[in-house]
Amino acid sequence: MNAARGPCIHEVDLVDHLKNNPEFRAGLDVYEREPTMAAGLKDCPNAVILPHIASATFWTRSGMSTLAARNIVAMLKGHKANNHS
């Protein structure tokens, strides 16, 4: 599973591996050259391809909203934005 950002997985090699090893499975929501993905990847039946949704939980999105609201208030008060919750 590729849950990292950036080119941690060489998708061309992954497509080749998936085609040559049908028992192998891959689940991805991050792509090497997002938003595009390597040719053939979406056609591999042993790959689960999702949009970039890793942060789509109530807890995470609530935290992101709170952080954004705090940063707006901080900026309006003349302070720097913070990227930590």
PyMOL CGO cylinders between C-alpha atoms (Angstrom):
from pymol import cmd
from pymol.cgo import CYLINDER

trace = [
    CYLINDER, 0.00, 0.00, 0.00, 1.39, 3.38, -0.96, 0.3, 1, 1, 1, 1, 1, 1,
    CYLINDER, 1.39, 3.38, -0.96, 0.22, 5.86, 1.65, 0.3, 1, 1, 1, 1, 1, 1,
    CYLINDER, 0.22, 5.86, 1.65, 3.19, 8.17, 1.27, 0.3, 1, 1, 1, 1, 1, 1,
    CYLINDER, 3.19, 8.17, 1.27, 3.55, 11.32, -0.75, 0.3, 1, 1, 1, 1, 1, 1,
    CYLINDER, 3.55, 11.32, -0.75, 5.65, 11.60, -3.85, 0.3, 1, 1, 1, 1, 1, 1,
    CYLINDER, 5.65, 11.60, -3.85, 7.31, 9.02, -6.03, 0.3, 1, 1, 1, 1, 1, 1,
    CYLINDER, 7.31, 9.02, -6.03, 7.91, 6.25, -3.48, 0.3, 1, 1, 1, 1, 1, 1,
    CYLINDER, 7.91, 6.25, -3.48, 6.52, 3.66, -5.89, 0.3, 1, 1, 1, 1, 1, 1,
    CYLINDER, 6.52, 3.66, -5.89, 7.71, 3.41, -9.48, 0.3, 1, 1, 1, 1, 1, 1,
    CYLINDER, 7.71, 3.41, -9.48, 4.32, 2.85, -11.06, 0.3, 1, 1, 1, 1, 1, 1,
    CYLINDER, 4.32, 2.85, -11.06, 5.63, 1.50, -14.37, 0.3, 1, 1, 1, 1, 1, 1,
    CYLINDER, 5.63, 1.50, -14.37, 7.42, -1.23, -12.40, 0.3, 1, 1, 1, 1, 1, 1,
    CYLINDER, 7.42, -1.23, -12.40, 4.31, -1.79, -10.28, 0.3, 1, 1, 1, 1, 1, 1,
    CYLINDER, 4.31, -1.79, -10.28, 2.13, -2.27, -13.38, 0.3, 1, 1, 1, 1, 1, 1,
    CYLINDER, 2.13, -2.27, -13.38, 4.64, -4.78, -14.75, 0.3, 1, 1, 1, 1, 1, 1,
    CYLINDER, 4.64, -4.78, -14.75, 4.72, -6.63, -11.42, 0.3, 1, 1, 1, 1, 1, 1,
    CYLINDER, 4.72, -6.63, -11.42, 0.94, -6.68, -11.12, 0.3, 1, 1, 1, 1, 1, 1,
    CYLINDER, 0.94, -6.68, -11.12, 0.59, -8.10, -14.63, 0.3, 1, 1, 1, 1, 1, 1,
    CYLINDER, 0.59, -8.10, -14.63, 3.25, -10.77, -14.09, 0.3, 1, 1, 1, 1, 1, 1,
    CYLINDER, 3.25, -10.77, -14.09, 2.11, -11.71, -10.57, 0.3, 1, 1, 1, 1, 1, 1,
    CYLINDER, 2.11, -11.71, -10.57, -1.69, -11.90, -10.47, 0.3, 1, 1, 1, 1, 1, 1,
    CYLINDER, -1.69, -11.90, -10.47, -1.60, -13.12, -6.85, 0.3, 1, 1, 1, 1, 1, 1,
    CYLINDER, -1.60, -13.12, -6.85, 0.06, -9.83, -5.83, 0.3, 1, 1, 1, 1, 1, 1,
    CYLINDER, 0.06, -9.83, -5.83, -2.28, -7.04, -4.69, 0.3, 1, 1, 1, 1, 1, 1,
    CYLINDER, -2.28, -7.04, -4.69, -1.80, -3.29, -4.48, 0.3, 1, 1, 1, 1, 1, 1,
    CYLINDER, -1.80, -3.29, -4.48, -3.93, -0.57, -2.92, 0.3, 1, 1, 1, 1, 1, 1,
    CYLINDER, -3.93, -0.57, -2.92, -3.12, 3.04, -3.77, 0.3, 1, 1, 1, 1, 1, 1,
    CYLINDER, -3.12, 3.04, -3.77, -4.59, 6.46, -3.11, 0.3, 1, 1, 1, 1, 1, 1,
    CYLINDER, -4.59, 6.46, -3.11, -1.35, 8.33, -3.87, 0.3, 1, 1, 1, 1, 1, 1,
    CYLINDER, -1.35, 8.33, -3.87, 0.32, 8.28, -7.25, 0.3, 1, 1, 1, 1, 1, 1,
    CYLINDER, 0.32, 8.28, -7.25, 3.83, 8.85, -8.51, 0.3, 1, 1, 1, 1, 1, 1,
    CYLINDER, 3.83, 8.85, -8.51, 2.88, 11.79, -10.71, 0.3, 1, 1, 1, 1, 1, 1,
    CYLINDER, 2.88, 11.79, -10.71, -0.42, 12.77, -9.15, 0.3, 1, 1, 1, 1, 1, 1,
    CYLINDER, -0.42, 12.77, -9.15, -3.06, 13.27, -10.45, 0.3, 1, 1, 1, 1, 1, 1,
    CYLINDER, -3.06, 13.27, -10.45, -2.02, 11.07, -13.40, 0.3, 1, 1, 1, 1, 1, 1,
    CYLINDER, -2.02, 11.07, -13.40, -0.99, 7.46, -12.98, 0.3, 1, 1, 1, 1, 1, 1,
    CYLINDER, -0.99, 7.46, -12.98, 1.09, 5.07, -15.06, 0.3, 1, 1, 1, 1, 1, 1,
    CYLINDER, 1.09, 5.07, -15.06, -0.48, 3.60, -18.17, 0.3, 1, 1, 1, 1, 1, 1,
    CYLINDER, -0.48, 3.60, -18.17, -2.21, 0.32, -17.43, 0.3, 1, 1, 1, 1, 1, 1,
    CYLINDER, -2.21, 0.32, -17.43, -2.44, 0.76, -13.67, 0.3, 1, 1, 1, 1, 1, 1,
    CYLINDER, -2.44, 0.76, -13.67, -6.18, 1.36, -13.64, 0.3, 1, 1, 1, 1, 1, 1,
    CYLINDER, -6.18, 1.36, -13.64, -6.68, -1.74, -15.79, 0.3, 1, 1, 1, 1, 1, 1,
    CYLINDER, -6.68, -1.74, -15.79, -5.00, -4.12, -13.33, 0.3, 1, 1, 1, 1, 1, 1,
    CYLINDER, -5.00, -4.12, -13.33, -7.69, -6.23, -11.62, 0.3, 1, 1, 1, 1, 1, 1,
    CYLINDER, -7.69, -6.23, -11.62, -5.36, -6.86, -8.68, 0.3, 1, 1, 1, 1, 1, 1,
    CYLINDER, -5.36, -6.86, -8.68, -5.01, -3.15, -7.89, 0.3, 1, 1, 1, 1, 1, 1,
    CYLINDER, -5.01, -3.15, -7.89, -7.44, -1.06, -5.87, 0.3, 1, 1, 1, 1, 1, 1,
    CYLINDER, -7.44, -1.06, -5.87, -7.23, 2.51, -7.12, 0.3, 1, 1, 1, 1, 1, 1,
    CYLINDER, -7.23, 2.51, -7.12, -8.79, 5.28, -5.05, 0.3, 1, 1, 1, 1, 1, 1,
    CYLINDER, -8.79, 5.28, -5.05, -8.77, 9.06, -5.27, 0.3, 1, 1, 1, 1, 1, 1,
    CYLINDER, -8.77, 9.06, -5.27, -6.53, 10.73, -2.72, 0.3, 1, 1, 1, 1, 1, 1,
    CYLINDER, -6.53, 10.73, -2.72, -8.83, 10.20, 0.29, 0.3, 1, 1, 1, 1, 1, 1,
    CYLINDER, -8.83, 10.20, 0.29, -6.50, 9.14, 3.10, 0.3, 1, 1, 1, 1, 1, 1,
    CYLINDER, -6.50, 9.14, 3.10, -7.53, 12.12, 5.20, 0.3, 1, 1, 1, 1, 1, 1,
    CYLINDER, -7.53, 12.12, 5.20, -11.26, 11.56, 4.71, 0.3, 1, 1, 1, 1, 1, 1,
    CYLINDER, -11.26, 11.56, 4.71, -12.15, 10.66, 8.28, 0.3, 1, 1, 1, 1, 1, 1,
    CYLINDER, -12.15, 10.66, 8.28, -14.30, 12.71, 10.61, 0.3, 1, 1, 1, 1, 1, 1,
    CYLINDER, -14.30, 12.71, 10.61, -11.45, 13.04, 13.13, 0.3, 1, 1, 1, 1, 1, 1,
    CYLINDER, -11.45, 13.04, 13.13, -8.89, 14.19, 10.55, 0.3, 1, 1, 1, 1, 1, 1,
    CYLINDER, -8.89, 14.19, 10.55, -11.17, 16.59, 8.69, 0.3, 1, 1, 1, 1, 1, 1,
    CYLINDER, -11.17, 16.59, 8.69, -12.38, 18.08, 12.01, 0.3, 1, 1, 1, 1, 1, 1,
    CYLINDER, -12.38, 18.08, 12.01, -8.77, 18.67, 13.03, 0.3, 1, 1, 1, 1, 1, 1,
    CYLINDER, -8.77, 18.67, 13.03, -7.98, 20.25, 9.67, 0.3, 1, 1, 1, 1, 1, 1,
    CYLINDER, -7.98, 20.25, 9.67, -10.98, 22.57, 10.02, 0.3, 1, 1, 1, 1, 1, 1,
    CYLINDER, -10.98, 22.57, 10.02, -9.98, 23.58, 13.55, 0.3, 1, 1, 1, 1, 1, 1,
    CYLINDER, -9.98, 23.58, 13.55, -6.41, 24.26, 12.45, 0.3, 1, 1, 1, 1, 1, 1,
    CYLINDER, -6.41, 24.26, 12.45, -7.64, 26.38, 9.53, 0.3, 1, 1, 1, 1, 1, 1,
    CYLINDER, -7.64, 26.38, 9.53, -9.93, 28.40, 11.81, 0.3, 1, 1, 1, 1, 1, 1,
    CYLINDER, -9.93, 28.40, 11.81, -7.13, 28.96, 14.34, 0.3, 1, 1, 1, 1, 1, 1,
    CYLINDER, -7.13, 28.96, 14.34, -4.81, 30.08, 11.57, 0.3, 1, 1, 1, 1, 1, 1,
    CYLINDER, -4.81, 30.08, 11.57, -7.35, 32.58, 10.27, 0.3, 1, 1, 1, 1, 1, 1,
    CYLINDER, -7.35, 32.58, 10.27, -7.70, 34.07, 13.76, 0.3, 1, 1, 1, 1, 1, 1,
    CYLINDER, -7.70, 34.07, 13.76, -3.91, 34.11, 14.22, 0.3, 1, 1, 1, 1, 1, 1,
    CYLINDER, -3.91, 34.11, 14.22, -3.34, 35.86, 10.90, 0.3, 1, 1, 1, 1, 1, 1,
    CYLINDER, -3.34, 35.86, 10.90, -6.04, 38.44, 11.65, 0.3, 1, 1, 1, 1, 1, 1,
    CYLINDER, -6.04, 38.44, 11.65, -4.26, 39.17, 14.94, 0.3, 1, 1, 1, 1, 1, 1,
    CYLINDER, -4.26, 39.17, 14.94, -0.95, 39.63, 13.13, 0.3, 1, 1, 1, 1, 1, 1,
    CYLINDER, -0.95, 39.63, 13.13, 0.59, 36.27, 14.08, 0.3, 1, 1, 1, 1, 1, 1,
    CYLINDER, 0.59, 36.27, 14.08, 2.05, 33.56, 11.85, 0.3, 1, 1, 1, 1, 1, 1,
    CYLINDER, 2.05, 33.56, 11.85, -0.01, 30.57, 10.78, 0.3, 1, 1, 1, 1, 1, 1,
    CYLINDER, -0.01, 30.57, 10.78, 0.78, 27.25, 12.44, 0.3, 1, 1, 1, 1, 1, 1,
    CYLINDER, 0.78, 27.25, 12.44, 0.85, 23.92, 10.63, 0.3, 1, 1, 1, 1, 1, 1,
    CYLINDER, 0.85, 23.92, 10.63, 0.46, 21.84, 13.80, 0.3, 1, 1, 1, 1, 1, 1,
    CYLINDER, 0.46, 21.84, 13.80, -2.78, 21.01, 15.57, 0.3, 1, 1, 1, 1, 1, 1,
]
cmd.load_cgo(trace, "trace")
